[in-house]
Amino acid sequence: MFWTYIIIALLAGAVLPMQAAVNAQLRYVVGSSLLAALVSFGVGTAALLLYAAFARLPLPDGRAALQAPWWAWSGGLLGAFYVLTAILVAPRLGTAALMGLALAGQLIAALVLDHYGLLGLSVHPLSLWRVVGTILLLAGVALITRF
């Protein structure tokens, strides 16, 4: 099962540059980065609603949902920020630079989240190898973006 998750994670990563390119093109069609992001989220919401209906997923208990910490509700805002940023940046820097910079930001944030066990995650302490890996990734991003 471990390798299945690795493959799924690789596929999820592979769709991010495609999403950025598709949404950047959508921006030209609808005339606005914000509207392109809105359409993107609307299509995604419709797809998830259809899947939930076909899978016959039960509706969540409203009282239980309200017991979640405030930050558990921020995922949609974070996703909207990412999609809007990708729509703005991809045409200007290219998808390789966008993905490299986004990945570097993700890795740095992930190291902090893991090290301190923030947002309900398990603690995975910072180590020399994690720092070296991050530095190598940042060096790769610098080469891709030619900073």
Secondary structure, 3 states (H helix, E strand, C coil): CHHHHHHHHHHHHHHHHHHHHHHHHHHHHHCCHHHHHHHHHHHHHHHHHHHHHHHCCCCCCHHHHHCCCHHHHCHHHHHHHHHHHHHHHHHHHCHHHHHHHHHHHHHHHHHHHHHHCHHHCCCCCCCHHHHHHHHHHHHHHHHHHCC
